[in-house]
Amino acid sequence: MTESDPDATARRDLRRHRGFATFLLILMGGLMLGCYALPPGWPTDLLQSASKAGFVGGLADWFAVTALFRHPLGIPIPHTAIIPNQKERLGLALGRFVANHVITADEVSVLLGRLDVPGILARYLSDPESAKPAAVMLAGLLPRILATIEDGRARRVASRIIPRMLGGAGAGVVVARALRTLVEGTLSSRFLQRASLRLRR
């Protein structure tokens, strides 16, 4: 069974709006030409001016929107098909804008400050059904995590993130429960000793 198109509604709406816009453009062009057959006078001049403005404005809007995504009428006019030709540069510019004006370091710091990470971890680890799989997963990841500490980048990231995560009042309870689960689970005391020595270094 083939999956339904998730954009089917949007495509149908686009076809409807495009057809209506095309109808209005043709109507304005027909009115503009028909005005030349009407007797002269200010009503004819007014209708002709309005139809000319609508026809020319519609053509300008069509050309501007089309030039963003492709060459109008397939003609390789310079400075058209802007998005396909400049997508890498536009992507980099958008990324810089988001990094500098949308997701700033100050806003991320404020958001992290509002999160009660120790409380979240405490509630999660207080459930034995949740704590046991987490301990097993951490036991499998810990050797690789310790190996990456030798990388300077990992050390710098850890030095910034870990104090924020474990800075709350309930951090001791969280760490104690996690270590107790690890010790009672799959990690031996010998491995914990080796891990602590590596972390200390």
Buried (B, 14 or more C-beta within 10 A) or exposed (E): EEEEEEEEEEEEEEEEEEEEBEEEBEBBBEBBEEBEEEEEEEEBEEBBEBBBEBBEEBEEEBEEEBBEEEBBEEEEEEEBBEEEEEEEEEEEEEEEEEEEEEEEEEEEEEEEEEEEBBBBBBEEBEEEEEBBEBBBEBBEEBEEEBEEEEEEEEEEEBEEEEEEBBEBEBBEBBBEBBEEBBEEEEBEEEBBEEBEEEEEE
